[in-house]
Amino acid sequence: MTTEQILALLDNVKQVGNNEWCANCPSCNDTKRHLYISGNERMTVLDCKRGCSWESVVYALNLEKKDIYVKQHKEERWTLLRTHEYTSN
C-alpha cells in the first residue's frame, strides 16, 4: 500500500512536513495525534510517541505487516541491447 492509502485509514491527519504527517493512533485510541507517519516510494513508517509498536498500529488498522511496503514491480534481470547474427563464409 502507498502512504496515501494508509493515511486514508487514519483519523485526524495533519501534514507536519515534507512526506510527514501526524494522526490519532488507532492502537492506543489517543486523540492528540501521537502517531507520526512518514513515507517514501518503498515503505511507510509508523511511529507512536505513546509507545505503541508499529505492529500494533498495523493490526489496529486491520492490515498486515507486508501492507506498509509499496509493492514493487519486478524488472527483468536482463535487457536485450542488440543482436548479432554470425554467418560463415
N, C-alpha and C positions, 0 to 999 in steps of 0.2 A: 504494500500500500504506500501511497505517497504521503508526505507530511500533511498536505492539504486534506486528504481523506481522513486522516486521524484527527486533525483539528476539528473537522465537521462533527465528530463524535463527542467532543468535549463541550462543557458549559462555561460561559463567562470568559471567552477567549479574548485576549488583548495582545496586540503585537508590541513588543518591547525593544526590538532591534532588528537588524538585518537577518532574516531567517530565524528569528527567536520570538517566542510567544510565552505567555503565562495563562493559566486557566485553573478552574477548580479541579482538584484531584478527585477522580471517581473512586479511588481506593479508600481514602480516609474521609470522603464526603465533606471536605473543607469548603468554605465559602469565601475564602480570601486569596484565591489564586496562588496556591503554594506549588503548583505543578508547572515546571518550566519545560518548554518543548523547543528543540532546535532540529533542523533537518537539512539534508543535502540530497544530492542525486542518488545516494546509496542507502541511507537509512534515516530513521527518526530517533532522536534521543529524548527520553522521558526522565525528568529528574524532580522528584517531590522533595521539597525543602522541609517537610514534616517527617521525613524518614521512610516513606513507603518505598519498597523496592520497585524497580521498573517492571519486574514480572507481575507484581500485584496490580499495578496500574494497567498493564496489558490485559490481565484476566478480568479486571473490573469493567473494561470496555468490551468484553466478550470477544477478544481477539486471541490469537496465538502468537508466540514469540516470533515466528517467522514473518508475521504481518508487519513488523516495524521495518523490515528491509524492503527496499524497492526491487521489484522483480526485474532482473537484468536480462536483456535479450542476448542470447548466445551468439557470438560471432563465429564465423567459420575460422578454423585454425589456419588454413592455407588459402591464399588468394592467388588465382592464376594471373600471372603478369603477361606472359606471352607464350606462344607455342613455336616450335621449330621442327620442321619436317626434314628428316635426313633422307637423302637419296643416294643410291650407289651408282657409280658410273661404270 
